[in-house]
Amino acid sequence: VDKLSQPPSAYGIVVGKKNCRMATCRNRVKRQVRESYRHIQPVLAGLDIIVLARRGIAELDNGTITQHLTRLWNRLGRTYRESEAASCAVSASP
C-alpha cells in the first residue's frame, strides 16, 4: 500500500487534572507526546489516535515517558501493519 495515497493521521491528547494537578505538568506530558509522535508519524500514516494519560504520569520523568510512548507507537504500528496485511489478503482472494 502506498503511504502517499493514505490520508494524513490525526491525534488527540487527554491529560486530566485528576492525573496531573498543575498545568505545567499537563503541558509537559502533552509536549512529550507531540514530540514523540512527530518522529513516528510516517509509520502511523492513516491512523487516528487518542492518547489518554493514566494515573501516575506526573511522577514519571521525560525520558521514561518517551520510552513508554516509543514502545506504544511501535506496538500500534505492528498491529496496524498486521491488520492491513490481513485485509489485503482477504480482498485479494476470489
Buried (B, 14 or more C-beta within 10 A) or exposed (E): EEEEEEEEBEBEBEBEEEBBEEEEBBEBBBEBBEEBBEEBBEBBBBBEBEBEBEEEBBEBEEEEBBEBBEEBBEEBBEEBEEEEEEEEEEEEEE
